[in-house]
Amino acid sequence: MKFVQNIFDKTRPLVEKEGKRNILYPLHNAIETMAFVPDHTTHSGAHVRDAIDLKRTMITVIFAMVPALLFGMWNIGRLHYGAFGEESTWLDNFLFGALKMLPLITVTYAAGLGVEIFFAWKRNHAVNEGFLVSGLLIPMIMPVDIPLWMVAVSTIFAVLIGKEVFGGTGMNLLNPALTARAFAFFAYPTWMSGDQIWINTNGEEGAQLVDGYSGATAMGELATTVGQGLNNPATETVMAQFGSGGTYSMMNTFLGLIPGSIGETSALLILLGGLFLVFKGVGSWKIMLSFLVGGLAMATIFNAFAVNEFMGLNPIHQLLIGGFMFGMVFMATDPVSGSQTETGKYIYGFLAGFFGIMIRVFNPAYPEGIMLAILFMNVMAPLIDHYVVESNIKRRSKRLANA
């Protein structure tokens, strides 16, 4: 690593303000700070000193996502070979998934960092590390077969409209990764919904899908029961898949052995990542806990007044499917777009989970509501914090008057 550091040290004078290649400073700085801890410190003003900086925070989040990412790669290959009835080893599955996943990651970082470096150059400041996490989150919440150019366009939109127009890292109103997914869903709906987009179905020439193959997500299957009523013979086959031993059984959804977005399927590994973030003090346990309680409350209400099988699904099972767990751990806890006050975190998290389940069940045309719920609460977070602060001020004013 010393050799690499020497390269940066020797080339730095060329790209600094008085250097001949100063136009390349943002690019040079971005690569250097991704490889090494920044050596610059603050020299004026009041600042909070701590042993952790933005880069270390981002790296911690990436470490928390790695288990779900690696499992997602393996699951891609498992579903692919299973769709064609082919035998495969765990290594075959993983390598196949890695070859599908790495181009998505590469394109996301290239597109996102390209926009970030451009704005850093225009504003004459260093490139922030904020996209380090977003660049991994975006491909993890996309379907496996989505065209790379769509990922690039969605990423550019997210960084440009969801982040840079507000001032860049630390000032964005919306979560950039969810903004990218929202753009992809509304701009290219046929590539973000349907039965076969969640599994790579490009087999070898002449290969045929096995009988009974379905690449639908658990919620895609449940959406077909809306309007059919309870105990309808037409939905018995669908609901049998959610019973013990079915494709979408509670155990399978907990482990992640189901179709879905690349990094969202394994609730087990996502929860382990969440525990790691809480242990390291990076993720807010208050948001995670209240998010879980809010989703469980809405799912329990639906279960008690069920008029179809989607509403009647076991509340715990309801939370394990779709992007609920991933949104709870990695999206809602975004320290920039989430609520900042301690009381506000409880309110923000509870409503995000509550509305997420409400949207997914009430709207069968779009059976996943976690993305929209979190984006909506991103917009509401400043308002929540405002009223929490106002309440604190009034309470202290009354206490002072009584004193």
Secondary structure per residue as TSV (DSSP state, phi and psi in degrees):
chain	resnum	aa	ss	phi	psi
A	1	M	-	360.0	-25.9
A	2	K	H	-62.7	-37.3
A	3	F	H	-61.2	-43.7
A	4	V	H	-66.3	-41.3
A	5	Q	H	-61.9	-37.9
A	6	N	H	-63.1	-36.4
A	7	I	H	-62.4	-46.0
A	8	F	H	-63.1	-40.2
A	9	D	H	-64.2	-39.0
A	10	K	H	-74.3	-33.0
A	11	T	H	-89.2	-14.1
A	12	R	H	-59.7	-43.6
A	13	P	H	-58.6	-28.3
A	14	L	H	-70.5	-27.9
A	15	V	H	-106.1	-5.1
A	16	E	S	-73.8	178.9
A	17	K	T	-52.8	-40.4
A	18	E	T	-94.0	2.0
A	19	G	S	-77.5	163.4
A	20	K	T	-73.5	-21.7
A	21	R	T	-118.6	39.5
A	22	N	G	-64.4	-17.1
A	23	I	G	-65.9	-20.8
A	24	L	G	-92.3	5.3
A	25	Y	H	-58.1	-47.4
A	26	P	H	-56.9	-40.9
A	27	L	H	-67.5	-44.8
A	28	H	H	-60.9	-45.5
A	29	N	H	-66.3	-38.3
A	30	A	H	-63.0	-45.1
A	31	I	H	-68.5	-39.7
A	32	E	H	-66.9	-43.7
A	33	T	H	-73.2	-20.2
A	34	M	H	-75.3	-27.1
A	35	A	H	-93.5	-31.9
A	36	F	S	-136.4	158.6
A	37	V	-	-68.1	131.4
A	38	P	-	-57.1	139.5
A	39	D	-	-98.6	4.1
A	40	H	-	-92.5	148.3
A	41	T	-	-127.6	165.3
A	42	T	-	-76.9	148.8
A	43	H	-	-122.7	-9.0
A	44	S	S	-149.5	163.3
A	45	G	S	79.6	173.8
A	46	A	-	-93.4	125.3
A	47	H	-	-136.4	151.1
A	48	V	-	-83.8	124.7
A	49	R	-	-95.2	132.1
A	50	D	-	-152.3	160.8
A	51	A	S	-76.3	-15.8
A	52	I	-	-107.6	138.5
A	53	D	-	-118.5	-177.7
A	54	L	H	-60.9	-40.4
A	55	K	H	-63.4	-44.5
A	56	R	H	-65.7	-34.8
A	57	T	H	-62.7	-45.3
A	58	M	H	-63.1	-42.4
A	59	I	H	-63.7	-37.9
A	60	T	H	-61.5	-42.6
A	61	V	H	-64.4	-40.3
A	62	I	H	-62.2	-43.1
A	63	F	H	-58.0	-38.1
A	64	A	H	-68.7	-28.3
A	65	M	H	-86.4	-19.5
A	66	V	H	-57.0	-45.4
A	67	P	H	-57.5	-45.1
A	68	A	H	-65.9	-34.6
A	69	L	H	-66.2	-47.7
A	70	L	H	-64.5	-40.1
A	71	F	H	-64.0	-40.4
A	72	G	H	-59.9	-39.0
A	73	M	H	-62.3	-45.9
A	74	W	H	-63.7	-39.4
A	75	N	H	-67.1	-33.6
A	76	I	H	-58.5	-49.1
A	77	G	H	-66.5	-40.5
A	78	R	H	-60.1	-45.5
A	79	L	H	-68.3	-37.6
A	80	H	H	-63.1	-53.6
A	81	Y	H	-65.8	-35.3
A	82	G	H	-65.5	-34.1
A	83	A	H	-63.8	-30.2
A	84	F	T	-101.9	6.7
A	85	G	T	66.7	27.7
A	86	E	-	-97.0	145.8
A	87	E	-	-77.0	144.0
A	88	S	-	-155.1	151.3
A	89	T	-	-92.5	170.6
A	90	W	H	-63.1	-31.8
A	91	L	H	-70.6	-39.6
A	92	D	H	-58.5	-45.4
A	93	N	H	-61.2	-46.6
A	94	F	H	-66.2	-45.0
A	95	L	H	-63.9	-39.7
A	96	F	H	-62.1	-46.7
A	97	G	H	-64.6	-38.0
A	98	A	H	-63.9	-40.2
A	99	L	H	-67.2	-27.0
A	100	K	H	-81.6	-33.1
A	101	M	H	-83.6	-39.7
A	102	L	H	-59.6	-41.1
A	103	P	H	-61.9	-36.5
A	104	L	H	-63.2	-43.5
A	105	I	H	-65.1	-44.2
A	106	T	H	-61.7	-46.5
A	107	V	H	-64.4	-40.1
A	108	T	H	-62.2	-48.0
A	109	Y	H	-65.8	-40.1
A	110	A	H	-63.0	-45.9
A	111	A	H	-69.5	-47.0
A	112	G	H	-67.5	-46.6
A	113	L	H	-68.0	-29.8
A	114	G	H	-59.3	-45.2
A	115	V	H	-67.3	-42.9
A	116	E	H	-61.8	-44.5
A	117	I	H	-65.4	-38.4
A	118	F	H	-61.2	-46.4
A	119	F	H	-69.7	-32.5
A	120	A	H	-64.2	-39.8
A	121	W	H	-67.4	-43.3
A	122	K	H	-65.7	-35.9
A	123	R	H	-94.6	-1.5
A	124	N	T	58.2	50.2
A	125	H	-	-140.5	168.1
A	126	A	-	-70.6	156.7
A	127	V	-	-76.7	129.1
A	128	N	-	-79.1	160.1
A	129	E	S	-89.1	4.5
A	130	G	T	-57.7	-34.2
A	131	F	H	-77.5	-6.4
A	132	L	H	-57.4	-41.3
A	133	V	H	-82.5	-44.6
A	134	S	H	-58.3	-35.9
A	135	G	H	-65.3	-20.5
A	136	L	H	-97.4	-32.7
A	137	L	H	-65.1	-40.8
A	138	I	H	-59.0	-53.5
A	139	P	H	-65.8	-25.1
A	140	M	H	-72.3	-18.2
A	141	I	T	-109.8	17.5
A	142	M	S	-107.5	156.1
A	143	P	-	-66.3	155.2
A	144	V	T	-67.6	-33.6
A	145	D	T	-100.2	11.1
A	146	I	-	-63.1	134.4
A	147	P	-	-58.2	143.3
A	148	L	H	-62.8	-34.6
A	149	W	H	-67.7	-29.8
A	150	M	H	-69.1	-38.1
A	151	V	H	-63.2	-42.2
A	152	A	H	-63.2	-46.8
A	153	V	H	-63.7	-43.1
A	154	S	H	-63.0	-40.4
A	155	T	H	-66.3	-44.7
A	156	I	H	-61.1	-43.0
A	157	F	H	-60.8	-44.4
A	158	A	H	-62.9	-45.0
A	159	V	H	-71.4	-40.4
A	160	L	H	-73.4	-54.2
A	161	I	H	-87.5	-37.4
A	162	G	H	-84.6	-11.4
A	163	K	T	-135.2	-61.2
A	164	E	G	-65.7	-32.9
A	165	V	G	-66.2	-20.3
A	166	F	G	-90.9	-5.9
A	167	G	T	120.3	-3.6
A	168	G	S	101.3	-162.5
A	169	T	T	-56.8	131.8
A	170	G	T	91.4	-7.7
A	171	M	T	-123.7	-1.9
A	172	N	-	-72.0	141.7
A	173	L	S	-83.5	-34.6
A	174	L	S	-111.3	153.3
A	175	N	-	-68.1	120.8
A	176	P	H	-60.3	-40.5
A	177	A	H	-64.8	-43.4
A	178	L	H	-69.0	-31.8
A	179	T	H	-63.3	-40.0
A	180	A	H	-63.6	-43.1
A	181	R	H	-67.1	-40.9
A	182	A	H	-61.7	-42.7
A	183	F	H	-62.2	-45.7
A	184	A	H	-62.8	-39.7
A	185	F	H	-66.1	-44.2
A	186	F	H	-82.7	-25.0
A	187	A	H	-86.4	-36.0
A	188	Y	S	-130.6	64.6
A	189	P	G	-61.0	-33.0
A	190	T	G	-69.8	-19.1
A	191	W	G	-94.5	-5.5
A	192	M	T	-115.7	-0.3
A	193	S	S	-148.6	156.9
A	194	G	S	127.6	178.9
A	195	D	S	-83.9	-35.9
A	196	Q	S	-104.1	-1.2
A	197	I	T	-78.0	-16.7
A	198	W	T	-86.3	-7.3
A	199	I	S	-130.0	135.4
A	200	N	-	-69.0	112.5
A	201	T	-	-106.7	17.6
A	202	N	-	-88.1	85.0
A	203	G	-	-83.4	-179.1
A	204	E	S	-67.8	160.8
A	205	E	T	-57.4	127.4
A	206	G	T	88.7	-6.9
A	207	A	-	-73.4	142.4
A	208	Q	-	-118.5	143.6
A	209	L	-	-66.1	144.5
A	210	V	-	-67.6	155.7
A	211	D	T	-61.4	140.2
A	212	G	T	79.4	8.2
A	213	Y	-	-64.3	138.2
A	214	S	-	-146.5	131.5
A	215	G	-	-104.5	14.6
A	216	A	-	-68.6	147.8
A	217	T	-	-76.2	168.1
A	218	A	H	-58.7	-41.9
A	219	M	H	-73.6	-28.7
A	220	G	H	-62.9	-39.5
A	221	E	H	-67.8	-43.7
A	222	L	H	-64.3	-33.0
A	223	A	H	-62.0	-26.1
A	224	T	T	-72.0	-13.7
A	225	T	T	-88.4	-10.3
A	226	V	T	-66.4	131.5
A	227	G	T	87.1	-2.9
A	228	Q	S	-95.4	-11.1
A	229	G	-	78.1	177.1
A	230	L	T	-85.6	148.6
A	231	N	T	55.5	34.3
A	232	N	-	-82.8	128.4
A	233	P	H	-54.9	-29.5
A	234	A	H	-67.8	-21.5
A	235	T	H	-104.6	-0.4
A	236	E	H	-62.2	-40.0
A	237	T	H	-64.1	-40.9
A	238	V	H	-63.5	-49.2
A	239	M	H	-70.4	-22.6
A	240	A	H	-63.7	-26.2
A	241	Q	T	-70.4	-17.8
A	242	F	T	-98.0	-1.0
A	243	G	S	-83.9	178.9
A	244	S	T	-60.9	125.7
A	245	G	T	90.0	-7.5
A	246	G	S	-79.9	168.0
A	247	T	T	-57.2	-39.9
A	248	Y	T	-109.3	35.5
A	249	S	-	-61.2	163.1
A	250	M	H	-60.0	-37.4
A	251	M	H	-67.5	-43.2
A	252	N	H	-64.3	-40.0
A	253	T	H	-70.5	-31.3
A	254	F	H	-70.1	-42.3
A	255	L	H	-77.9	-30.5
A	256	G	T	103.6	18.2
A	257	L	-	-85.6	51.1
A	258	I	S	-142.1	160.7
A	259	P	-	-68.9	154.7
A	260	G	S	163.1	-176.2
A	261	S	S	-59.0	152.0
A	262	I	T	-53.9	-43.8
A	263	G	T	-106.1	5.1
A	264	E	T	-101.1	-4.1
A	265	T	S	-79.6	-39.6
A	266	S	-	-87.8	99.6
A	267	A	H	-63.5	-34.4
A	268	L	H	-59.9	-52.1
A	269	L	H	-71.5	-30.7
A	270	I	H	-66.0	-43.1
A	271	L	H	-66.0	-37.1
A	272	L	H	-63.3	-39.1
A	273	G	H	-64.1	-37.7
A	274	G	H	-65.1	-41.8
A	275	L	H	-62.2	-38.2
A	276	F	H	-63.6	-42.8
A	277	L	H	-65.0	-40.0
A	278	V	H	-66.4	-43.1
A	279	F	H	-60.6	-39.0
A	280	K	T	-82.2	-4.9
A	281	G	T	76.5	16.9
A	282	V	-	-93.9	-43.7
A	283	G	S	-91.8	144.1
A	284	S	-	-84.4	113.2
A	285	W	H	-67.6	-24.8
A	286	K	H	-66.3	-42.1
A	287	I	H	-68.8	-44.2
A	288	M	H	-61.3	-47.2
A	289	L	H	-64.7	-46.7
A	290	S	H	-67.7	-34.1
A	291	F	H	-61.7	-45.1
A	292	L	H	-63.5	-43.7
A	293	V	H	-64.9	-41.8
A	294	G	H	-63.1	-44.8
A	295	G	H	-65.4	-40.2
A	296	L	H	-65.7	-38.2
A	297	A	H	-63.1	-45.9
A	298	M	H	-67.5	-41.6
A	299	A	H	-64.0	-36.1
A	300	T	H	-69.0	-39.3
A	301	I	H	-62.6	-46.2
A	302	F	H	-60.0	-42.7
A	303	N	H	-63.2	-36.5
A	304	A	H	-72.6	-29.0
A	305	F	T	-119.5	37.7
A	306	A	-	-65.1	134.2
A	307	V	S	-118.3	-4.0
A	308	N	S	-149.2	172.5
A	309	E	T	-68.6	-29.4
A	310	F	T	-62.4	-47.4
A	311	M	T	-68.9	-30.1
A	312	G	T	-83.6	-0.5
A	313	L	S	-63.9	143.8
A	314	N	-	-49.8	129.7
A	315	P	H	-54.8	-40.4
A	316	I	H	-65.2	-42.5
A	317	H	H	-61.4	-38.0
A	318	Q	H	-59.4	-37.6
A	319	L	H	-77.8	-22.4
A	320	L	H	-81.9	-21.5
A	321	I	S	-90.8	162.1
A	322	G	T	68.9	-154.2
A	323	G	T	-98.1	18.9
A	324	F	H	-60.3	-53.2
A	325	M	H	-65.2	-42.6
A	326	F	H	-63.6	-42.8
A	327	G	I	-64.3	-39.6
A	328	M	I	-62.9	-42.9
A	329	V	I	-85.4	-45.3
A	330	F	I	-108.3	-17.9
A	331	M	I	-104.0	-52.3
A	332	A	T	-65.8	-26.2
A	333	T	T	-85.0	5.2
A	334	D	-	-52.4	118.5
A	335	P	T	-69.0	-13.8
A	336	V	T	-92.1	-51.4
A	337	S	T	-87.1	-10.4
A	338	G	S	-86.8	179.2
A	339	S	-	-69.9	146.7
A	340	Q	-	-101.1	-30.7
A	341	T	S	-79.8	152.7
A	342	E	H	-65.6	-44.8
A	343	T	H	-68.0	-37.9
A	344	G	H	-61.8	-30.8
A	345	K	H	-63.4	-38.7
A	346	Y	H	-64.5	-45.2
A	347	I	H	-65.7	-47.6
A	348	Y	H	-59.1	-49.3
A	349	G	H	-65.2	-44.0
A	350	F	H	-60.9	-47.0
A	351	L	H	-68.6	-35.0
A	352	A	H	-63.4	-45.4
A	353	G	H	-67.5	-40.3
A	354	F	H	-62.5	-50.6
A	355	F	H	-70.6	-30.2
A	356	G	H	-60.4	-48.3
A	357	I	H	-67.5	-37.5
A	358	M	H	-61.6	-46.7
A	359	I	H	-65.9	-43.0
A	360	R	H	-65.4	-33.0
A	361	V	H	-87.6	-36.4
A	362	F	H	-77.8	-16.4
A	363	N	-	-121.8	84.7
A	364	P	T	-64.1	-19.5
A	365	A	T	-72.5	-20.4
A	366	Y	S	-140.7	83.0
A	367	P	-	-75.7	5.7
A	368	E	-	-118.0	113.2
A	369	G	-	-109.2	0.9
A	370	I	H	-63.8	-42.3
A	371	M	H	-58.8	-50.6
A	372	L	H	-66.3	-37.1
A	373	A	H	-64.5	-44.0
A	374	I	H	-68.8	-41.0
A	375	L	H	-62.4	-40.4
A	376	F	H	-62.5	-43.2
A	377	M	H	-72.4	-25.1
A	378	N	H	-58.7	-42.6
A	379	V	H	-69.1	-34.8
A	380	M	H	-83.0	-15.8
A	381	A	H	-56.0	-46.3
A	382	P	H	-61.2	-36.0
A	383	L	H	-66.8	-42.0
A	384	I	H	-60.2	-47.0
A	385	D	H	-62.7	-37.2
A	386	H	H	-59.9	-47.6
A	387	Y	H	-72.7	-29.2
A	388	V	H	-65.9	-44.2
A	389	V	H	-65.1	-43.0
A	390	E	H	-61.6	-39.5
A	391	S	H	-64.1	-40.3
A	392	N	H	-64.7	-40.6
A	393	I	H	-63.7	-44.6
A	394	K	H	-64.4	-41.1
A	395	R	H	-64.6	-41.0
A	396	R	H	-70.4	-34.4
A	397	S	H	-64.4	-40.9
A	398	K	H	-65.8	-40.2
A	399	R	H	-65.1	-38.3
A	400	L	H	-67.5	-40.0
A	401	A	H	-65.2	-39.0
A	402	N	H	-70.3	-28.4
A	403	A	-	-71.5	360.0
